[in-house]
Amino acid sequence: MQAHAHDLREEVEDEELVDHIRNDYRQAKLDPATRAMLDYCVKLTTRPWEMREDDVETLRAHGLSDADILDIVQVASFFNYINRVADALGVDPEPFMEPWPWQERALPSLS
């Protein structure tokens, strides 16, 4: 999240918004469609086995097209994948990022 917060900070220049999104997006002043998209991504990330057609219908009701929904699923899924790969292989974070607590333990190195 730190890397993405860093990028968002450069885009929006709104420290309060960045902090809310980084810590709890539900506290941020977001439009309903963006909030619905983030709710969908959280569910997809944390409980993918619970995804239902109703979840897609909620996004459509907020004005998102099927192409938008496909993009959302692909981007969220890619980041879930690549973060798991990085965590599993002990990839070092960017220099400006603080390590996560679990990264202090010895991780396997494939180099």
N, C-alpha and C positions, 0 to 999 in steps of 0.2 A: 504494500500500500504506500510505503514511503516514496518509492520512485514515481508512482502515479500521482501522489499528492504534490510532489515537486513539479511535475509537468502541468498539472491542473493550476497550480499557483501561478505559473508563468502565463497561462492562458486567460484566467479570469481576474487576476489581481484583486481577489476578495478573500482575505485570510480567514474571515469567519466562515464563509461558505466552504472553503477547503477543509477547515477543521471539522465542521459538521459532517461533511461527506466522508472524511477520513475516519472519524470516530463513530458517527451514527447518522447516516444520511437522512433518517427520518426526522431529524431536528433541523435539517436545512430547508431553506425557502426554495423549494423546487416546484415546477409545474406538475400537475397531476399525471401527465403522460410519462414524465421522467421518473417520478416516484413509482409508478406502476412498473416501468421497465426495471428499475432497481429491485423492487420486490420480486419480480420474476427471476432476475439473475440470482438473488440470494436463495430462492427456492431451488433453482436449477443447480446451484453450487452445493447446497447443504442437504437437500432432500430430493434428488433427481427422480427417485422411484415414485414420488408423489405427484409428478407433473401430470396434468389432465388437460383436456380440451378447454375447460373453463379458464385455465390460465392464459391460453392463447386468446380466447374470447375477451378476456379483460383487457388485453393489450389492444385488440381491435376496437373495443369500445372507447379507448382513449385516442383513437385516430391513427394507430400504427397499422401499416400495410403488412401483407404477408411477406413482402421483400424486407421490410424493416425487421419483422420478427425473426426471419431467417438470419439476418445480420446479427441481431442480438444474441441468438443461440450460438452462432458460430464464434463470435468474439468472446462471449463468456466461456464457452467450452474450450477455446484455444488457451485462454489465460489460465483456466483451471488446470489444463494439461501441462502447460509449460512451467507453471509454478510447482506442480508436483514433481516434474522432472528435475527442476533446479533444487528443490528441497531434498529429493532422494539422492542426488549426486553431490550435495554440499557446495553448490555453486556460490562463490563469494558474492555478496551484495555490492552494489555500486559504492564508491568511496564515500559519498555523502550520506549513505544510509547507515543507521544503527543496526547492529545484528539483532535478530530475534532471539529471545532467551534460549530456545532449543538449538540455535546455531552455535552456541558455546560448547556444546558437546562435540566429541570427535565424530566426524562424518567420514564415510568412506571416500577415498579419492581414487579416481580412475585414471589419473595422469601418470 
